Amino acid sequence: ARDELRETLRQLRSGVTEEQSFAVVARDVVNRFGERADVDARLRVTHPEQRLPVPVENELLRILQEALNNVAKHARADQVDVLWDVDGGRFELAVTDDGRGFETARGVRDSAYGLVGMRERADVIGAQLMLDSRPGAGTTVRVVAGIAPRRSITHPSMPMGR
C-alpha cells in the first residue's frame, strides 16, 4: 500500500509543462503502468509535434491516469492501447483494453469507474467522454473534441460541418 501511495503522489507531481508535452508525459505514464500492472501497454501518438494548451493537456493526463487506473482495478486486461491524436484544436485520446468489459446499458455505477471525475474533466476542456464496452470484449474510453465522433452523437456546442 505504501508503494501505491508513493506512485499516486508521483503521478500528481508529474504534470504537463511548457517543456514537457502531454505526449512525452503520457509515454512515461503508460510505460510505468505497463510495468506495474504487468500489462502490454502501448502509446501511439499521431502528431507528436502538435500541442494543446498546458492546462488542457494536464486535464487529459488526469483522465488518462484515471482510465488506466480503471483498467488495473477492473479489467483484468493483457493489453492496453492508448491513442493520442491532436491536430490543430481537434483531439482524441482513446484508451482501449482487451479486458473483461461490462454491460454499459446496465448503467455502470459511474462512481465505481471514476467516470464522474473523467466526465467533469472532459467538460472543462470542452470535450466529450465516450465509453464503449461489452462483456468479454474489452472497453474503450474516448475523449474527443472538435472531431465528429464515429458514432452519431452530436454535442450541442460542437460546430458541425467541415
Buried (B, 14 or more C-beta within 10 A) or exposed (E): EEEEEEEEEEBEEBBBEEEBBBBBBBBEBBEBBBEBBEBEBBBEBEEEEBBBEBEBBBBBBBBBBBBBBBBBEBBEBEBBBBBBBBEEEBBBBBBBBBBBBBEEEEEBEEEEBBBEBBBEBBEEBEBBBBBBBEEEEBBBBBBBBBBBBEEEEEBEEBEEEE
